[in-house]
Amino acid sequence: MTTDEVVEHFIRESLSENTRKAYRADLAHFAACGGSLPASVDLVARYLADHADTLAPSSLARRVATLSKVHDANTWPNPCRSEIVRATMRGIKRVKGTAQDQAHPLMRQDLFILLDTLGNDPRAKRDRAILLIGWAGGFRSSELVGLDLADIEEVREGLVLHLRRSKTDQIGQGRKIGIPIGRTRHCPVSALSVWLGVLSVENGPIFRPVDRHGNLQPNRLRSDAISTILRNRLAKAGIASEGYSGHSLRAGLATSAIKAGVPTYKVRAQTGHASDLMLSRYVRDAGLFDGNAAGALL
């Protein structure tokens, strides 16, 4: 392997596969719309203006970030740092607004309602473990499906799950997440133990596909399967599933914990959020009806 190939290899490995896919998709869209690299200031600004009505401001901002990284990586003059492009982006945000659709948090009471409807077939046992471990650990979907059997450590208080890599930890520093033994009928430790009994293997991914006949597959679940599983289970429980996704498990833990009075630093220790600022939307949503001004008057 040549020096250039070694450098290219490590640059490539500095990004997650999901990030690389997003970059490729962004650049493909830019090229399909007449863009070329390196891009001029006018070309990028016109691209933004042309798609202001069809793409969300957040999507456009991500495309600008992608273009900026590509130009920097190739030491080209970066049009995304120009005042024209920045002003165009500010104008789009001002006109269109920057509020983003957020996944509905799966609150504790709805989680319990959902779990009470699950049966005891292999797929139900897997889904119960997915929902409880995902919720209790505040996991992202990619983190949840990325867990291997080797990442489980049994301790007196419950389980320690070793998260080897995550969206915010691309260098693989790792993090430990404690999953305590539950005090209710829905214990995440017990649910995972039951699923591992069904799995009956010693290594490989924890969460795997189960076909309609109850047969386990050897491969790892895809990240988007978590959203599908949650929405299907919500619908069967009689809860409208629109607005829910795999992120609802993580959001549900954070919102429910804050609403229950858990200190934000404890919530961050579980979810891996870097600061209270990153938790601010959950704090805001959890407190919408606490001491509500209208509630004191009506």
Disulfide bonds with the S-S distance in Angstrom:
none
